[in-house]
Amino acid sequence: MRNSVVIVGSGLAGYGVAREIRKLNSELPIEIFSADHGGFYSKPMLSNALSSGKSPDSILNGDAAKMASQLKISIRPFCRVTLIDQERHTITLSDGEKIIYGQLVLALGADQVRLPLSGDGAEGILTVNDLDDYKKFRDALIGRARVCIIGAGLIGCEFANDLVASGYRVDVIDIGAQPLGRLLPPEGGAFIQKKLEEAGVFFHLSTTTQAVDQIQQGRFRLTLANGESIESDIVLSAVGLNPRTQLAAAAGIQVNRGIVVNRLLRTYCADIYALGDCAEVEGKVLPFVMPITHAAKALAATLTGNPTQIHYPAMPVIVKTPSCPTVISPPDFSIKGKWNVETEEDGVKALYQNDTGNILGYALLGSATKEKNNLTSQLPAVLN
């Protein structure tokens, strides 16, 4: 249908656009194509569901049929899009079926980075990038006691806190000298490391994993570059995300780190848009909930006839580590500035400021998180 909106991807971004369109237009045909079951759930809940007492099934808010009925849209689960023909305004599915679109929205998400590790246990490393992955991870935890996490970034730390709170022995390995090395100054990294260690997490920092070997059925030995070795029942990799750009690149759509879009979230191809973890807006790839929420509202307005440029206000990120409450508003490190840090026994307040003292970003840990609202009001917009 030439007047339809076709959305590829059924995550927060895809469903977010569909919801926002329905608030503005109850009749516009919308069709979502999902490579998986197409159900809706909150992906951020996966990293703290265990200690919250949530089962994988309880995380699902609605299956594809329920969401289709609720939003009055068509949802095609287990349909993988393999080709975009921008001249003919069609997409092709894996079974060869061709679908005509009026406006195409790429909400493809991102893939977990997989390290090229040696050893006969490398294929047994788990990642959690969606609900199906999480079900597999939860099944693997049954009857096990030790989990090793490769990566001490935001997701690695959240899973580590969730697992130790649920009684597991957790080792975390990272090439950096501290947890959350890309987001926190050294004082903040030291503080969250101390709090997570007090909760029971064991950190192995400034080193890499060289090999993962299976030493017996369901048990692994990790060999580290510093000479250490760790035995674990489960190995979880959480070393970062790569935006899914392959489908767009094959169609001749410009990609860089993500699918390149302008402030209207439009690619440089007519009637093709992108948002969420797969999209790059003015050089920014922001794989967090708030940017997706703002993008979905703006894009829905554009798709329903009111061209609306994306605006990103300051968008603090709440890190789900109850052992160390943490809120971060990452600064744009391309802007000259420095961290000014106040450290107390029960908290760390770190402000990233320019030469004139203006706050460009912050990291608040422990008791300092109470200053979140006041400091957020002083931050510049991420994208005006």
C-alpha positions in Angstrom: 0.0 0.0 0.0 1.5 3.3 -1.2 0.2 5.2 1.8 1.3 2.7 4.4 4.0 3.0 7.1 6.1 -0.2 7.2 8.3 -0.6 10.3 11.1 -3.1 10.4 11.7 -4.1 14.0 9.5 -4.7 17.0 11.5 -3.3 19.8 11.0 -0.2 21.9 11.7 2.0 18.8 9.4 0.2 16.4 6.5 0.0 18.8 7.2 3.5 20.1 6.7 4.9 16.6 3.5 2.9 16.0 2.0 4.1 19.4 2.8 7.7 18.7 1.4 7.5 15.2 -1.9 6.1 16.6 -2.1 9.1 18.9 -2.1 11.3 15.9 -3.9 9.2 13.2 -6.2 6.3 13.8 -6.5 5.3 10.2 -3.0 5.3 8.7 -2.1 1.7 7.8 0.9 0.5 9.8 2.6 -2.9 9.4 5.4 -4.1 11.7 7.8 -6.9 10.5 9.6 -8.7 13.3 12.4 -11.2 12.9 11.3 -12.8 16.2 8.0 -13.4 18.0 7.0 -9.7 17.8 5.9 -9.4 21.4 6.4 -6.2 23.3 8.5 -6.0 26.5 10.9 -3.6 28.2 14.4 -4.6 27.2 16.0 -2.6 30.1 14.2 -4.9 32.6 16.3 -7.9 31.5 19.3 -6.8 33.5 17.6 -6.7 36.9 14.7 -9.1 36.5 16.2 -11.9 38.5 16.5 -10.1 41.8 13.2 -8.5 41.2 11.5 -11.9 41.1 10.4 -11.6 37.5 10.3 -14.6 35.2 11.0 -14.2 31.5 7.4 -14.8 30.7 6.2 -12.1 33.1 8.4 -9.5 31.4 6.4 -9.8 28.2 3.7 -7.2 28.2 1.8 -8.5 25.2 2.3 -10.9 22.3 2.1 -9.9 18.7 -1.7 -10.6 18.5 -2.4 -8.5 21.6 -0.3 -5.6 20.3 -1.9 -5.7 16.9 -5.3 -5.5 18.4 -4.4 -2.8 20.9 -2.7 -0.5 18.3 -4.9 -1.5 15.4 -1.9 -2.4 13.2 -0.7 -5.4 11.4 2.2 -7.4 12.9 4.1 -10.1 11.0 6.2 -12.1 13.5 9.1 -14.3 12.3 9.4 -12.3 9.1 13.0 -11.3 8.3 13.5 -8.5 5.8 16.4 -9.3 3.5 16.3 -6.5 0.9 15.2 -2.9 0.4 14.5 -1.7 -3.1 14.3 2.1 -2.6 13.4 2.8 -6.3 10.4 0.4 -6.3 9.5 1.2 -2.6 9.5 -2.5 -1.7 11.0 -4.7 0.9 11.7 -8.4 0.3 11.2 -11.0 3.0 13.4 -14.1 3.5 10.7 -16.3 1.7 10.8 -14.0 -1.4 7.6 -12.1 -0.7 7.7 -8.4 -1.7 5.9 -5.7 0.3 5.2 -2.2 -1.0 5.7 0.6 1.5 4.8 4.3 1.4 7.1 5.3 4.2 9.7 2.8 5.6 11.0 3.0 9.2 14.1 1.1 10.1 14.0 0.2 13.8 16.6 -2.6 13.6 18.3 -2.3 16.9 21.9 -3.4 17.6 23.8 -6.7 17.9 26.0 -7.7 20.9 29.7 -7.5 20.1 31.2 -10.9 20.1 34.9 -11.1 20.9 37.1 -13.4 18.7 38.2 -15.6 21.6 40.1 -18.9 21.2 39.3 -22.1 23.1 36.7 -24.9 22.6 34.3 -23.2 25.0 34.1 -19.9 23.1 30.9 -21.1 21.3 29.3 -21.6 24.7 29.5 -17.9 25.7 26.1 -16.4 26.1 24.8 -12.9 25.3 21.6 -11.2 26.3 20.2 -8.9 23.6 16.5 -9.8 23.6 13.9 -11.8 25.6 14.7 -15.1 23.8 18.4 -14.7 24.8 17.3 -13.9 28.3 15.2 -17.1 28.5 18.2 -19.1 27.5 20.3 -17.4 30.1 17.8 -18.0 32.9 17.5 -21.6 31.9 21.3 -21.9 32.0 21.4 -20.5 35.5 19.3 -23.4 36.9 21.4 -25.4 39.3 24.5 -23.3 38.7 26.5 -21.2 41.1 29.2 -19.2 39.3 28.8 -16.6 36.5 31.7 -14.8 34.7 30.8 -11.6 32.9 33.1 -10.2 30.2 32.7 -6.5 30.2 32.3 -4.0 33.1 30.2 -1.4 31.2 26.7 -0.4 32.1 25.1 -3.8 31.2 27.8 -5.8 32.7 27.6 -4.0 36.0 23.8 -4.2 36.1 23.9 -8.0 35.5 26.6 -8.4 38.0 24.6 -6.6 40.7 21.5 -8.6 39.8 23.3 -11.9 40.0 25.1 -11.4 43.3 21.9 -10.1 44.8 20.4 -13.5 43.8 23.1 -15.5 45.5 25.5 -16.2 42.6 29.3 -15.9 42.6 30.2 -13.3 40.0 33.5 -12.5 38.3 33.7 -9.5 36.0 36.6 -9.0 33.5 37.3 -5.8 31.7 40.2 -4.3 29.7 39.7 -1.0 31.5 41.2 0.0 34.9 37.7 0.6 36.4 34.0 -0.3 35.9 32.0 2.1 33.6 35.3 3.4 32.3 33.7 5.3 29.4 31.1 7.1 31.6 32.8 7.8 35.0 35.9 9.6 36.1 38.4 7.5 38.1 36.9 8.5 41.5 33.5 7.4 40.4 34.8 4.1 38.9 36.6 3.4 42.2 33.4 4.1 44.2 31.1 1.8 42.2 33.8 -0.9 42.2 34.1 -0.7 46.0 30.3 -0.9 46.4 29.9 -3.8 44.0 32.8 -5.7 45.6 31.2 -5.2 49.0 28.0 -6.8 47.5 30.1 -9.8 46.4 31.3 -9.0 42.9 35.0 -10.0 42.0 36.6 -7.7 39.4 39.5 -8.6 37.2 40.5 -5.3 35.6 43.2 -4.0 33.1 43.2 -7.4 31.4 41.5 -9.3 28.6 40.1 -12.8 28.1 42.4 -14.8 25.8 40.7 -18.1 25.8 37.6 -19.9 27.0 37.9 -23.7 27.4 35.3 -26.2 28.4 36.8 -28.3 31.2 33.7 -30.5 31.7 30.1 -30.4 30.6 28.6 -27.1 31.5 31.8 -25.7 33.1 34.4 -23.3 31.7 37.9 -22.1 32.3 38.8 -18.5 31.2 42.4 -17.7 30.7 43.3 -14.0 31.1 46.1 -12.0 29.6 47.5 -11.3 33.1 48.0 -15.0 33.7 44.9 -15.5 35.9 42.5 -18.3 35.2 38.8 -18.3 36.3 36.4 -21.3 36.4 32.8 -20.6 35.9 29.5 -22.4 35.1 28.3 -19.7 32.8 30.1 -17.0 30.7 28.1 -13.9 29.8 29.6 -11.4 27.3 28.5 -7.8 27.7 31.2 -5.8 25.8 29.1 -3.5 23.8 26.7 -3.1 20.8 27.1 -2.7 17.1 24.2 -0.9 15.3 22.5 -3.1 12.7 23.4 -1.3 9.5 23.9 -4.2 7.0 20.4 -4.1 5.5 20.6 -0.4 4.9 24.1 -0.5 3.5 23.1 -3.2 1.0 20.3 -0.9 -0.2 22.7 2.0 -0.8 21.6 3.9 2.3 24.4 5.9 3.9 25.8 4.3 7.1 28.6 5.3 9.4 28.6 4.0 13.0 24.8 3.8 12.5 22.3 4.4 9.7 22.9 8.1 9.0 19.8 10.3 9.4 19.1 14.0 9.5 17.2 15.9 12.2 13.9 14.6 10.7 15.3 11.0 11.2 15.2 10.6 7.5 18.0 8.9 5.6 19.3 10.4 2.4 16.9 8.1 0.5 13.3 9.2 -0.1 10.7 7.9 2.4 13.2 5.9 4.4 13.7 6.7 8.1 15.6 5.2 11.0 15.6 5.6 14.8 16.8 3.8 17.9 20.0 1.8 18.5 20.6 1.5 14.7 20.4 5.2 13.9 23.1 7.9 13.9 21.8 11.5 14.3 24.4 14.2 13.7 27.1 11.8 14.7 25.4 10.6 17.8 24.4 7.0 18.5 22.4 6.9 21.7 21.3 3.4 22.7 19.2 4.5 25.7 15.4 4.6 26.4 14.9 8.4 26.6 16.4 9.2 23.1 14.2 6.5 21.6 11.1 8.0 23.3 11.9 11.5 22.0 12.7 10.2 18.5 9.5 8.2 18.3 7.3 11.2 19.0 9.1 13.4 16.5 9.1 10.8 13.8 5.4 10.0 14.3 4.6 13.7 13.7 6.7 13.7 10.5 5.1 10.5 9.2 1.6 11.9 9.7 2.3 15.1 7.8 3.9 17.5 10.3 7.7 17.4 9.6 9.3 17.6 13.1 13.0 17.8 13.8 14.3 15.7 16.7 15.3 17.6 19.8 17.2 15.8 22.6 17.1 17.5 26.0 19.5 16.5 28.8 18.7 12.8 29.3 20.3 11.3 32.5 20.8 7.5 32.6 19.9 5.7 35.7 22.2 2.7 36.2 20.4 -0.2 37.7 22.9 -1.1 40.4 21.0 -1.0 43.8 24.3 -1.7 45.6 25.5 1.7 44.3 22.8 4.1 43.2 24.2 5.8 40.1 22.9 8.5 37.7 25.0 9.6 34.7 24.4 12.4 32.2 27.3 11.6 29.8 28.9 14.8 28.5 30.0 15.4 24.9 33.7 14.7 25.4 34.4 16.5 22.1 33.7 19.7 23.9 36.7 20.8 26.0 36.2 20.4 29.7 37.3 18.5 32.8 35.9 16.5 35.6 35.6 18.3 39.0 35.0 15.7 41.6 33.8 15.8 45.2 34.2 12.5 47.0 32.7 11.7 50.4 32.4 8.4 52.2 28.8 7.8 51.0 28.9 9.3 47.6 30.7 10.9 44.6 29.6 14.1 42.8 31.4 14.5 39.5 30.7 17.5 37.3 32.1 17.8 33.8 32.6 21.5 33.3 34.0 23.8 30.6 36.5 26.7 31.3 33.7 29.1 32.3 32.3 26.6 34.8 29.2 25.6 32.9 28.1 22.0 33.6 28.2 19.8 30.4 27.5 16.5 32.1 27.7 14.7 35.5 28.1 11.5 37.3 26.4 11.1 40.7 26.9 8.0 42.9 25.6 7.0 46.3 24.2 9.9 48.3 25.0 12.4 45.6 22.2 11.1 43.4 19.8 13.3 45.4 21.1 16.2 43.4 20.0 14.7 40.1 17.0 17.1 39.4 18.8 20.3 40.3 21.8 19.5 38.2 19.8 18.2 35.3 18.1 21.6 35.0 21.6 23.2 34.5 22.6 20.9 31.6 22.6 21.9 28.0 20.5 20.0 25.5 22.1 17.0 23.9 20.7 18.2 20.6 19.0 21.5 20.2 
